[in-house]
Amino acid sequence: MTMAARSAAWPCRYRSGRPECVGYLRNPRDELTGCGALASSMDQLERAVVQLWEAKRLAQWEDIAHGRLALLLLDNAAETSLRRTAETNLLFADMYDNMAYLLRDVVPGDEEGQKLKLEFEAAALSRHQKRQIERHFDSLVDHVFEMDSFALSTEFADCLKILHRYRNAAYHRDTVHADVLGPAVRIQFFLCCHLLKNERQMVAEISKAPASILEVFGVRPPEPFLGGAFNTATLASHVADRMLDELHLDHRGIVAALSIHLLARLAALDRDLAAIEEAMPLGVTRRTTLRLVQQAPREREDFEAGPSADFWTRPLPITEEVIEAWTVAAQNLRDIPVAHRGLREFAQIEEPLATIEEPVARFIEDIDREEQRRIDEARGK
């Protein structure tokens, strides 16, 4: 038997505390990871279910400390599920790349050969594309949602990207917005269940399910095959459906919380801009304040250089009209009937809002510092 033939039919025994089940994987090295890219194993499903179950348990504390951990767990569960779905497509992309390479010397006059070559090249992925999918969450999401066989809508993709940014803030900077953490966790749990239900892998394992999976169903587990075995793909769908049934996602409550959060931040922005205007010479308008805030240098020593030549004429991304439009959109947010659609609308306001909040906060900090200096001078310090 050739090396290729041996690799194509390499028996791999999934390692776990349960009786071993033999599957057939694409490559011998897959035994080192416990599961091949094309195969869905019961171990894999158990890890996913336990992760979702623990995130649900943490969220029930309804506090910041446990909610932050739930968000981190759910984001990892989402990324892992996306990678499992992407792996099958990536393997096919490699296959098409190899087939295009075999046709590299096809003569220009061979119309059929040229047509096949173009088709294979279109289905292949470049090294740069594969590197982007491997390294960047947004690229992974885009790749999966562009797959013809993947059923979820792009609304889900947008929400996954938004929540991943929230996860990054919570993980890298320990920053969370307490009033929207709960809604974010509930939406992320909803998304993870749908990702689990829609995972796309070519091979499923049939074996007995561990107690940690069957626990999800309580006293009414799904009907097994003969011998008490389950198909992992079917069982994953049942698990997702059961968790979604128990979620009772309060769509109205979630979009109301997102709306209240945005309106509170917009009100705080208005107060801070008013405080900056009060600290400026008489006659400074809100329009001028926004222009100053958005064009001011980040470093204090750079203020000595003075304003740029186009200070009064440069188009700015955030104006009084933009902020007024944000306020109206934030008020209308509570009328959106579906939570993940509300999250997408929320992000369209929240992301640019954060870009103006940062320089405004620096101005307020400088004003407070100057006020404290004057107080200290008056006290003779």
C-alpha positions in Angstrom: 0.0 0.0 0.0 1.3 3.5 -0.9 1.8 6.2 1.7 -1.1 8.1 0.3 -3.4 5.1 0.5 -2.3 4.4 4.1 -3.0 8.1 5.0 -6.4 8.1 3.4 -7.6 5.1 5.5 -5.7 5.6 8.8 -7.7 4.2 11.8 -7.7 6.5 14.7 -9.0 5.6 18.2 -10.5 8.6 20.0 -9.0 8.7 23.4 -11.4 9.3 26.3 -12.5 7.6 29.5 -15.1 5.7 27.5 -14.7 2.6 25.3 -12.8 3.6 22.3 -14.5 4.1 19.0 -12.7 3.7 15.7 -13.1 6.4 13.0 -11.2 7.0 9.8 -9.3 10.2 9.3 -7.4 11.8 6.5 -3.9 11.9 8.0 -1.9 9.9 10.6 -1.0 13.1 12.4 -4.7 13.6 13.3 -4.3 10.8 15.9 -2.0 13.2 17.8 -4.9 15.7 18.2 -7.5 13.1 19.0 -9.8 14.0 16.1 -9.4 14.7 12.4 -10.5 17.9 10.6 -13.2 16.1 8.8 -14.6 14.1 11.8 -17.0 15.1 14.5 -16.1 13.1 17.7 -18.1 12.6 20.9 -15.1 14.0 22.8 -15.3 17.1 20.8 -19.0 17.5 21.4 -18.6 16.8 25.1 -16.1 19.7 25.4 -18.4 22.1 23.5 -21.4 21.1 25.6 -19.6 21.4 28.9 -18.3 24.8 27.9 -21.8 26.1 27.1 -23.2 24.5 30.2 -20.6 26.2 32.4 -21.1 29.6 30.7 -24.8 29.3 31.4 -24.1 28.5 35.1 -21.8 31.5 35.4 -24.3 33.8 33.7 -26.9 32.8 36.3 -24.9 34.7 39.0 -25.9 37.9 37.2 -22.8 39.8 38.3 -19.8 41.3 36.5 -17.2 38.9 37.7 -19.1 35.7 36.6 -20.6 37.4 33.6 -17.1 38.4 32.3 -16.0 34.7 32.5 -19.2 33.6 30.8 -18.5 36.0 27.9 -14.9 34.7 27.6 -16.1 31.0 27.6 -18.8 31.7 25.0 -16.5 33.6 22.7 -14.0 30.7 22.7 -16.9 28.2 22.1 -18.0 30.3 19.1 -14.4 30.5 17.7 -13.9 26.7 18.2 -17.2 25.9 16.4 -16.3 28.2 13.5 -12.9 26.6 13.1 -14.4 23.1 13.1 -16.7 24.2 10.2 -13.9 26.0 8.4 -11.5 23.1 8.5 -13.5 21.0 6.1 -13.6 23.8 3.6 -9.9 24.6 4.0 -9.1 21.0 3.2 -11.1 21.1 0.0 -9.4 24.4 -0.8 -6.0 22.7 -0.5 -7.3 19.9 -2.8 -8.3 22.4 -5.4 -5.0 24.2 -5.1 -3.2 20.9 -5.8 -5.4 20.2 -8.8 -4.8 23.7 -10.2 -1.1 23.1 -9.8 -1.3 19.8 -11.8 -2.9 21.9 -14.6 -0.2 24.6 -14.5 1.3 23.5 -17.9 -2.0 23.2 -19.7 -1.6 24.8 -23.2 -3.5 28.1 -24.0 -5.4 26.4 -26.8 -6.9 23.7 -24.5 -10.2 25.4 -23.7 -11.5 22.7 -21.4 -8.2 22.5 -19.5 -8.1 26.3 -19.1 -11.7 26.3 -17.9 -10.9 23.6 -15.3 -7.8 25.4 -14.2 -9.7 28.6 -13.6 -12.4 26.8 -11.6 -9.8 25.1 -9.4 -7.9 28.4 -8.9 -11.2 30.1 -7.9 -11.9 27.4 -5.3 -8.4 27.5 -3.8 -7.1 29.9 -1.2 -3.9 31.7 -1.2 -1.4 31.5 1.6 -2.3 35.0 2.7 -6.0 34.1 2.9 -5.3 31.0 4.9 -3.1 33.0 7.2 -5.8 35.6 7.7 -8.3 32.9 8.6 -5.9 31.3 11.0 -4.9 34.5 12.8 -7.9 36.9 12.6 -11.4 36.2 14.1 -13.2 38.4 11.6 -11.6 36.7 8.6 -12.6 33.3 10.1 -16.2 34.5 10.5 -16.3 35.8 6.9 -14.9 32.6 5.5 -17.4 30.4 7.3 -20.4 32.6 6.4 -19.4 32.7 2.7 -19.5 28.9 2.5 -22.4 27.7 0.3 -23.3 25.0 2.8 -23.5 27.3 5.8 -27.1 28.2 6.6 -26.9 31.1 9.1 -27.5 34.7 7.9 -24.9 37.5 7.9 -26.7 39.1 10.9 -25.1 36.3 13.0 -21.7 37.1 11.5 -22.0 40.8 12.4 -23.0 40.0 15.9 -20.1 37.5 16.4 -17.6 40.2 15.4 -19.2 42.7 17.7 -19.2 40.4 20.7 -15.6 39.3 19.9 -14.5 43.0 20.3 -16.3 43.0 23.7 -14.5 39.9 24.6 -11.1 41.4 23.7 -11.9 44.4 25.9 -12.9 42.1 28.8 -9.9 39.8 28.3 -7.0 42.1 27.5 -8.1 45.2 29.4 -10.6 43.9 31.9 -13.1 46.4 30.6 -16.8 45.7 30.6 -20.0 47.8 30.4 -21.9 46.4 33.4 -25.3 47.4 32.0 -24.9 45.5 28.7 -22.8 42.6 29.9 -25.9 40.5 30.7 -27.6 41.1 27.3 -24.2 40.5 25.5 -23.8 37.1 27.3 -27.4 36.0 26.5 -27.0 37.0 22.8 -23.7 35.2 22.6 -25.2 32.0 24.1 -28.0 32.2 21.5 -25.4 32.5 18.7 -23.2 29.6 20.1 -26.2 27.3 20.1 -27.0 28.1 16.5 -23.3 27.6 15.6 -23.3 24.2 17.3 -26.5 23.2 15.5 -25.1 24.3 12.1 -21.6 22.9 12.3 -20.5 21.3 9.0 -18.2 18.2 9.2 -18.2 15.3 6.8 -17.8 12.4 9.2 -19.7 11.8 12.5 -18.9 9.4 15.2 -21.5 6.9 16.5 -20.9 5.9 20.1 -22.4 6.2 23.6 -22.9 9.7 24.9 -21.3 10.7 28.2 -23.3 11.8 31.2 -22.2 15.4 30.8 -24.1 15.6 27.4 -27.1 13.6 28.5 -27.5 15.9 31.6 -28.6 18.7 29.2 -31.8 16.7 28.4 -32.8 15.9 32.0 -35.3 13.1 32.2 -36.1 13.2 28.5 -33.0 12.3 26.4 -33.3 11.8 22.7 -33.9 8.3 21.4 -30.5 6.5 20.8 -29.6 4.0 18.1 -29.5 0.3 18.9 -27.0 -0.3 21.7 -27.5 3.1 23.2 -25.3 4.9 20.7 -25.8 8.4 19.2 -24.7 10.1 16.0 -22.6 13.1 17.1 -24.0 15.4 14.4 -27.6 14.6 15.3 -26.9 14.8 19.0 -25.3 18.2 18.6 -28.4 19.5 16.9 -30.6 18.1 19.7 -28.4 19.7 22.4 -28.6 23.0 20.7 -32.3 22.8 20.3 -32.7 21.9 24.0 -30.5 24.8 25.2 -32.3 27.2 22.9 -35.7 26.0 24.3 -34.5 26.7 27.9 -32.9 30.1 27.1 -36.1 32.0 26.9 -34.3 34.9 25.2 -36.1 38.2 26.2 -35.6 40.0 22.9 -37.5 43.1 24.1 -35.7 43.3 27.4 -32.3 43.0 25.7 -32.9 45.7 23.1 -34.3 47.9 25.8 -31.1 47.5 27.8 -29.0 48.3 24.8 -31.0 51.4 24.1 -30.8 52.6 27.7 -27.0 52.0 27.7 -26.5 54.1 24.5 -28.8 56.9 25.7 -26.9 57.1 29.0 -23.6 57.4 27.2 -24.9 60.0 24.8 -26.2 62.0 27.8 -22.8 61.8 29.5 -21.2 62.9 26.2 -23.5 65.9 26.1 -22.6 66.8 29.7 -18.8 66.5 29.0 -19.0 68.6 25.9 -20.9 71.3 27.9 -18.2 71.2 30.5 -15.5 71.7 27.9 -17.5 74.7 26.4 -17.7 76.3 29.9 -13.9 76.0 30.2 -13.4 77.8 26.9 -13.6 81.5 26.1 -17.1 83.0 25.7 -18.8 82.4 22.4 -17.4 78.9 21.8 -20.2 76.8 20.3 -20.9 73.1 20.3 -19.8 72.9 16.7 -16.5 74.5 17.5 -16.0 72.3 20.5 -16.6 69.1 18.5 -14.1 70.4 15.9 -11.5 71.1 18.6 -12.0 67.8 20.4 -11.6 65.7 17.2 -8.5 67.6 15.9 -6.6 68.2 19.1 -3.2 66.3 19.3 -3.0 63.3 21.6 0.2 64.5 23.3 0.2 67.7 25.5 3.5 69.0 24.1 2.1 69.0 20.5 -0.3 71.8 21.5 2.5 74.3 21.1 2.4 73.7 17.3 -1.0 75.4 17.0 -4.0 74.3 14.9 -3.6 73.0 11.4 -4.2 75.2 8.3 -7.5 73.4 7.5 -8.8 73.4 11.1 -12.0 75.2 10.2 -12.6 73.5 6.8 -11.7 69.8 7.4 -14.7 67.5 7.2 -15.3 65.7 10.5 -16.9 62.3 11.0 -18.9 63.4 14.1 -21.0 66.6 14.1 -24.0 67.9 16.0 -26.3 66.3 13.4 -24.6 62.9 13.7 -25.0 62.9 17.5 -28.6 63.9 17.1 -29.1 61.0 14.6 -27.5 58.6 17.1 -29.9 59.8 19.8 -32.9 59.1 17.6 -31.5 55.7 16.5 -30.8 54.7 20.2 -34.4 55.6 21.1 -35.8 53.6 18.2 -33.5 50.6 19.1 -36.0 49.4 21.7 -38.6 48.8 18.9 -36.5 46.2 17.1 -38.1 42.8 17.7 -35.0 40.5 17.5 -32.1 40.8 19.9 -29.2 40.0 17.6 -30.6 42.6 15.1 -30.7 45.1 17.9 -27.1 44.3 18.7 -26.1 45.0 15.1 -27.8 48.4 15.2 -26.3 49.0 18.6 -22.8 48.5 17.3 -23.4 50.9 14.4 -23.8 53.7 17.0 -21.5 52.4 19.8 -18.3 52.0 17.7 -18.1 55.6 16.4 -19.4 56.9 19.7 -16.4 55.3 21.4 -14.1 57.2 19.0 -15.4 60.6 20.3 -15.6 59.5 23.9 -11.8 59.0 24.1 -10.7 62.5 23.1 -13.5 64.1 25.2 -12.3 62.2 28.2 -8.8 63.5 27.7 -10.2 67.1 27.6 -12.2 66.6 30.8 -9.1 65.1 32.5 -7.1 68.2 31.5 -9.8 70.5 32.8 -10.0 68.7 36.1 -6.2 68.8 36.4 -6.2 72.5 35.7 -9.0 73.1 38.2 -7.1 71.1 40.9 -3.9 73.2 40.2 -5.8 76.4 40.8 -7.3 75.0 44.0 -3.8 74.0 45.2 -2.4 77.5 44.3 -5.2 79.2 46.3 -4.4 77.0 49.3 -0.7 77.8 48.9 0.4 74.3 48.0 
